[in-house]
Amino acid sequence: RFLEYSTGECYFFNGTERVRFLDRYFHNQEEFVRFDSDVGEYRAVTELGRPDAEYWNSQKDLLERRRAEVDTYCRHNYGVVESFTVQRR
């Protein structure tokens, strides 16, 4: 039995002035590959992630979509989460 899952994470600095998006993949609670918008491509975290990173990095349309998620996913949803997080500090 095993558990495999992924997370899409947005990190905001000074509102939406600087945004970082992470697309992280886990196998049995161990991260094995991630996309980091600061890097602009997938990187293997362990050897298990190397084939996925190589394949996904060869898919130019996929990389373009991931790079755009800083705007289409993170900045787009900032107003929704901002009222629950930033304003409650």
OpenMM code with the backbone's topology and positions (N, CA, C; nanometers):
from openmm import Vec3, app, unit

residues = "ARG PHE LEU GLU TYR SER THR GLY GLU CYS TYR PHE PHE ASN GLY THR GLU ARG VAL ARG PHE LEU ASP ARG TYR PHE HIS ASN GLN GLU GLU PHE VAL ARG PHE ASP SER ASP VAL GLY GLU TYR ARG ALA VAL THR GLU LEU GLY ARG PRO ASP ALA GLU TYR TRP ASN SER GLN LYS ASP LEU LEU GLU ARG ARG ARG ALA GLU VAL ASP THR TYR CYS ARG HIS ASN TYR GLY VAL VAL GLU SER PHE THR VAL GLN ARG ARG".split()
positions = [
    Vec3(0.0844, -0.1178, 0.0000),
    Vec3(0.0000, 0.0000, 0.0000),
    Vec3(0.0890, 0.1243, 0.0000),
    Vec3(0.0511, 0.2263, -0.0775),
    Vec3(0.1295, 0.3491, -0.0834),
    Vec3(0.0366, 0.4681, -0.1044),
    Vec3(0.0896, 0.5845, -0.0777),
    Vec3(0.0152, 0.7087, -0.0948),
    Vec3(0.0952, 0.8008, -0.1850),
    Vec3(0.0310, 0.8496, -0.2903),
    Vec3(0.0957, 0.9435, -0.3799),
    Vec3(0.0041, 1.0640, -0.3958),
    Vec3(0.0589, 1.1831, -0.3817),
    Vec3(-0.0220, 1.3041, -0.3915),
    Vec3(0.0646, 1.4213, -0.4355),
    Vec3(-0.0023, 1.5293, -0.4738),
    Vec3(0.0696, 1.6507, -0.5131),
    Vec3(0.0049, 1.7712, -0.4466),
    Vec3(0.0830, 1.8786, -0.4364),
    Vec3(0.0318, 2.0039, -0.3814),
    Vec3(0.0690, 2.1181, -0.4749),
    Vec3(-0.0188, 2.2143, -0.4842),
    Vec3(0.0096, 2.3395, -0.5529),
    Vec3(0.0173, 2.4466, -0.4463),
    Vec3(0.1320, 2.5117, -0.4329),
    Vec3(0.1537, 2.6060, -0.3235),
    Vec3(0.1925, 2.7431, -0.3780),
    Vec3(0.1331, 2.8464, -0.3186),
    Vec3(0.1641, 2.9844, -0.3556),
    Vec3(0.2244, 3.0554, -0.2358),
    Vec3(0.3328, 3.1257, -0.2590),
    Vec3(0.3982, 3.2051, -0.1551),
    Vec3(0.4004, 3.3498, -0.2020),
    Vec3(0.3475, 3.4385, -0.1171),
    Vec3(0.3351, 3.5796, -0.1520),
    Vec3(0.4302, 3.6625, -0.0672),
    Vec3(0.4985, 3.7549, -0.1319),
    Vec3(0.5901, 3.8459, -0.0638),
    Vec3(0.5471, 3.9878, -0.0970),
    Vec3(0.5181, 4.0654, 0.0072),
    Vec3(0.4726, 4.2034, -0.0113),
    Vec3(0.3481, 4.2070, -0.0998),
    Vec3(0.2430, 4.1399, -0.0527),
    Vec3(0.1206, 4.1290, -0.1331),
    Vec3(0.1472, 4.0397, -0.2521),
    Vec3(0.1148, 4.0885, -0.3702),
    Vec3(0.1413, 4.0094, -0.4915),
    Vec3(0.2604, 4.0642, -0.5699),
    Vec3(0.3410, 4.1464, -0.5046),
    Vec3(0.4576, 4.2036, -0.5731),
    Vec3(0.5538, 4.0942, -0.6180),
    Vec3(0.5773, 3.9974, -0.5321),
    Vec3(0.6608, 3.8822, -0.5675),
    Vec3(0.5856, 3.7569, -0.5276),
    Vec3(0.5699, 3.6655, -0.6222),
    Vec3(0.4942, 3.5425, -0.5990),
    Vec3(0.5785, 3.4239, -0.6433),
    Vec3(0.5753, 3.3195, -0.5637),
    Vec3(0.6453, 3.1945, -0.5970),
    Vec3(0.5426, 3.0816, -0.5967),
    Vec3(0.5437, 3.0002, -0.7019),
    Vec3(0.4534, 2.8861, -0.7150),
    Vec3(0.5344, 2.7572, -0.7113),
    Vec3(0.4901, 2.6627, -0.6292),
    Vec3(0.5514, 2.5299, -0.6230),
    Vec3(0.4467, 2.4250, -0.6562),
    Vec3(0.4809, 2.3324, -0.7436),
    Vec3(0.3985, 2.2161, -0.7763),
    Vec3(0.4800, 2.0961, -0.7297),
    Vec3(0.4427, 2.0384, -0.6136),
    Vec3(0.5249, 1.9364, -0.5478),
    Vec3(0.4556, 1.8001, -0.5524),
    Vec3(0.5334, 1.6945, -0.5740),
    Vec3(0.4819, 1.5576, -0.5830),
    Vec3(0.5469, 1.4703, -0.4765),
    Vec3(0.4638, 1.3903, -0.4091),
    Vec3(0.5078, 1.3082, -0.2964),
    Vec3(0.4707, 1.1622, -0.3182),
    Vec3(0.5559, 1.0743, -0.2679),
    Vec3(0.5308, 0.9303, -0.2641),
    Vec3(0.5607, 0.8861, -0.1212),
    Vec3(0.4584, 0.8346, -0.0528),
    Vec3(0.4731, 0.7942, 0.0880),
    Vec3(0.5374, 0.9043, 0.1726),
    Vec3(0.4860, 1.0244, 0.1598),
    Vec3(0.5265, 1.1424, 0.2367),
    Vec3(0.6666, 1.1936, 0.2038),
    Vec3(0.7291, 1.1415, 0.1000),
    Vec3(0.8608, 1.1903, 0.0585),
    Vec3(0.8469, 1.2628, -0.0752),
    Vec3(0.8876, 1.3888, -0.0770),
    Vec3(0.8826, 1.4649, -0.2013),
    Vec3(0.9849, 1.4071, -0.2988),
    Vec3(0.9409, 1.3846, -0.4251),
    Vec3(1.0347, 1.3273, -0.5214),
    Vec3(1.0586, 1.4154, -0.6435),
    Vec3(0.9675, 1.5085, -0.6729),
    Vec3(0.9889, 1.5995, -0.7856),
    Vec3(0.9074, 1.7259, -0.7601),
    Vec3(0.9570, 1.8399, -0.8126),
    Vec3(0.8830, 1.9654, -0.7946),
    Vec3(0.9081, 2.0601, -0.9107),
    Vec3(0.8068, 2.1423, -0.9357),
    Vec3(0.8228, 2.2578, -1.0231),
    Vec3(0.8312, 2.3788, -0.9320),
    Vec3(0.9291, 2.4639, -0.9551),
    Vec3(0.9476, 2.5862, -0.8776),
    Vec3(0.9485, 2.7017, -0.9776),
    Vec3(0.8549, 2.7948, -0.9622),
    Vec3(0.8473, 2.9053, -1.0585),
    Vec3(0.9734, 2.9906, -1.0584),
    Vec3(1.0480, 2.9919, -0.9491),
    Vec3(1.1747, 3.0661, -0.9464),
    Vec3(1.2801, 3.0003, -1.0352),
    Vec3(1.2683, 2.8703, -1.0557),
    Vec3(1.3620, 2.7952, -1.1410),
    Vec3(1.3080, 2.7878, -1.2836),
    Vec3(1.1751, 2.7684, -1.2974),
    Vec3(1.1121, 2.7654, -1.4288),
    Vec3(1.1024, 2.6290, -1.4927),
    Vec3(1.1388, 2.5247, -1.4183),
    Vec3(1.1283, 2.3884, -1.4702),
    Vec3(1.1178, 2.2910, -1.3541),
    Vec3(1.0891, 2.1654, -1.3885),
    Vec3(1.0820, 2.0605, -1.2870),
    Vec3(1.2221, 2.0167, -1.2480),
    Vec3(1.2391, 1.9859, -1.1208),
    Vec3(1.3657, 1.9339, -1.0695),
    Vec3(1.3375, 1.8108, -0.9846),
    Vec3(1.4177, 1.7081, -1.0033),
    Vec3(1.4064, 1.5879, -0.9208),
    Vec3(1.4581, 1.6198, -0.7812),
    Vec3(1.3837, 1.5781, -0.6802),
    Vec3(1.4274, 1.5924, -0.5416),
    Vec3(1.4979, 1.4640, -0.4991),
    Vec3(1.4516, 1.3503, -0.5530),
    Vec3(1.5164, 1.2205, -0.5316),
    Vec3(1.5318, 1.1527, -0.6676),
    Vec3(1.6020, 1.0420, -0.6701),
    Vec3(1.6193, 0.9669, -0.7951),
    Vec3(1.4854, 0.9220, -0.8525),
    Vec3(1.3886, 0.8944, -0.7675),
    Vec3(1.2550, 0.8531, -0.8128),
    Vec3(1.1934, 0.9596, -0.9035),
    Vec3(1.2246, 1.0858, -0.8803),
    Vec3(1.1664, 1.1946, -0.9582),
    Vec3(1.2380, 1.2283, -1.0873),
    Vec3(1.3556, 1.1726, -1.1083),
    Vec3(1.4337, 1.2083, -1.2272),
    Vec3(1.3605, 1.1796, -1.3591),
    Vec3(1.3010, 1.0613, -1.3788),
    Vec3(1.2309, 1.0368, -1.5063),
    Vec3(1.1140, 1.1327, -1.5289),
    Vec3(1.0377, 1.1627, -1.4229),
    Vec3(0.9259, 1.2565, -1.4371),
    Vec3(0.9766, 1.3953, -1.4735),
    Vec3(1.0791, 1.4439, -1.4037),
    Vec3(1.1334, 1.5772, -1.4314),
    Vec3(1.1825, 1.5860, -1.5758),
    Vec3(1.2541, 1.4858, -1.6210),
    Vec3(1.3060, 1.4876, -1.7581),
    Vec3(1.1927, 1.4881, -1.8598),
    Vec3(1.0917, 1.4050, -1.8365),
    Vec3(0.9792, 1.3981, -1.9298),
    Vec3(0.9005, 1.5288, -1.9299),
    Vec3(0.8627, 1.5780, -1.8117),
    Vec3(0.7821, 1.7004, -1.8041),
    Vec3(0.8580, 1.8202, -1.8598),
    Vec3(0.9886, 1.8268, -1.8389),
    Vec3(1.0675, 1.9379, -1.8929),
    Vec3(1.0776, 1.9327, -2.0452),
    Vec3(1.0524, 1.8167, -2.1044),
    Vec3(1.0535, 1.8057, -2.2504),
    Vec3(0.9204, 1.8501, -2.3111),
    Vec3(0.8190, 1.8700, -2.2277),
    Vec3(0.6857, 1.9114, -2.2725),
    Vec3(0.6740, 2.0638, -2.2603),
    Vec3(0.7074, 2.1344, -2.3685),
    Vec3(0.7142, 2.2811, -2.3632),
    Vec3(0.5801, 2.3447, -2.3281),
    Vec3(0.4689, 2.2876, -2.3756),
    Vec3(0.3378, 2.3446, -2.3428),
    Vec3(0.3070, 2.3295, -2.1940),
    Vec3(0.3482, 2.2190, -2.1351),
    Vec3(0.3286, 2.1981, -1.9913),
    Vec3(0.4101, 2.3001, -1.9112),
    Vec3(0.5348, 2.3205, -1.9499),
    Vec3(0.6186, 2.4183, -1.8800),
    Vec3(0.5609, 2.5594, -1.8907),
    Vec3(0.5075, 2.5944, -2.0065),
    Vec3(0.4457, 2.7266, -2.0220),
    Vec3(0.3268, 2.7422, -1.9278),
    Vec3(0.2442, 2.6374, -1.9163),
    Vec3(0.1286, 2.6432, -1.8249),
    Vec3(0.1737, 2.6563, -1.6804),
    Vec3(0.2747, 2.5795, -1.6406),
    Vec3(0.3236, 2.5870, -1.5023),
    Vec3(0.3812, 2.7253, -1.4734),
    Vec3(0.4578, 2.7790, -1.5655),
    Vec3(0.5163, 2.9124, -1.5447),
    Vec3(0.4074, 3.0187, -1.5320),
    Vec3(0.2982, 3.0016, -1.6050),
    Vec3(0.1882, 3.0987, -1.6014),
    Vec3(0.1068, 3.0894, -1.4729),
    Vec3(0.1187, 2.9801, -1.3983),
    Vec3(0.0349, 2.9621, -1.2796),
    Vec3(0.0652, 3.0616, -1.1682),
    Vec3(0.1786, 3.1281, -1.1729),
    Vec3(0.2030, 3.2383, -1.0791),
    Vec3(0.0897, 3.3403, -1.0943),
    Vec3(0.0480, 3.3661, -1.2181),
    Vec3(-0.0609, 3.4611, -1.2437),
    Vec3(-0.1977, 3.3939, -1.2448),
    Vec3(-0.2115, 3.2844, -1.3200),
    Vec3(-0.3442, 3.2246, -1.3393),
    Vec3(-0.3966, 3.1529, -1.2159),
    Vec3(-0.3099, 3.1063, -1.1296),
    Vec3(-0.3516, 3.0341, -1.0088),
    Vec3(-0.3274, 3.1175, -0.8830),
    Vec3(-0.2051, 3.1615, -0.8624),
    Vec3(-0.1703, 3.2313, -0.7378),
    Vec3(-0.2293, 3.3716, -0.7316),
    Vec3(-0.1891, 3.4572, -0.8226),
    Vec3(-0.2391, 3.5953, -0.8174),
    Vec3(-0.3902, 3.5992, -0.8361),
    Vec3(-0.4424, 3.5109, -0.9212),
    Vec3(-0.5866, 3.5057, -0.9455),
    Vec3(-0.6637, 3.4777, -0.8166),
    Vec3(-0.6120, 3.3913, -0.7318),
    Vec3(-0.6812, 3.3529, -0.6086),
    Vec3(-0.6382, 3.4328, -0.4858),
    Vec3(-0.5455, 3.5249, -0.5013),
    Vec3(-0.4951, 3.6006, -0.3866),
    Vec3(-0.6071, 3.6729, -0.3125),
    Vec3(-0.6963, 3.7357, -0.3843),
    Vec3(-0.8054, 3.8092, -0.3209),
    Vec3(-0.8953, 3.7214, -0.2369),
    Vec3(-0.9115, 3.5963, -0.2765),
    Vec3(-0.9958, 3.5026, -0.2020),
    Vec3(-0.9307, 3.4671, -0.0694),
    Vec3(-0.8049, 3.4296, -0.0714),
    Vec3(-0.7381, 3.3860, 0.0515),
    Vec3(-0.6895, 3.5022, 0.1364),
    Vec3(-0.6684, 3.6173, 0.0755),
    Vec3(-0.6164, 3.7325, 0.1484),
    Vec3(-0.7074, 3.7708, 0.2643),
    Vec3(-0.8373, 3.7619, 0.2450),
    Vec3(-0.9305, 3.7999, 0.3516),
    Vec3(-0.9251, 3.7029, 0.4696),
    Vec3(-0.8814, 3.5795, 0.4461),
    Vec3(-0.8730, 3.4804, 0.5538),
    Vec3(-0.7368, 3.4766, 0.6213),
    Vec3(-0.6342, 3.5263, 0.5531),
    Vec3(-0.4990, 3.5137, 0.6081),
    Vec3(-0.4371, 3.6479, 0.6434),
    Vec3(-0.4152, 3.7316, 0.5453),
    Vec3(-0.3431, 3.8568, 0.5662),
    Vec3(-0.4175, 3.9478, 0.6624),
    Vec3(-0.5468, 3.9621, 0.6448),
    Vec3(-0.6234, 4.0559, 0.7260),
    Vec3(-0.6456, 4.0074, 0.8686),
    Vec3(-0.6169, 3.8828, 0.8983),
    Vec3(-0.6382, 3.8288, 1.0330),
    Vec3(-0.5124, 3.8305, 1.1179),
    Vec3(-0.4041, 3.8841, 1.0680),
    Vec3(-0.2786, 3.8877, 1.1443),
    Vec3(-0.2884, 3.9822, 1.2605),
] * unit.nanometer
topology = app.Topology()
chain = topology.addChain("A")
for resn in residues:
    res = topology.addResidue(resn, chain)
    for name in ("N", "CA", "C"):
        topology.addAtom(name, app.Element.getBySymbol(name[0]), res)
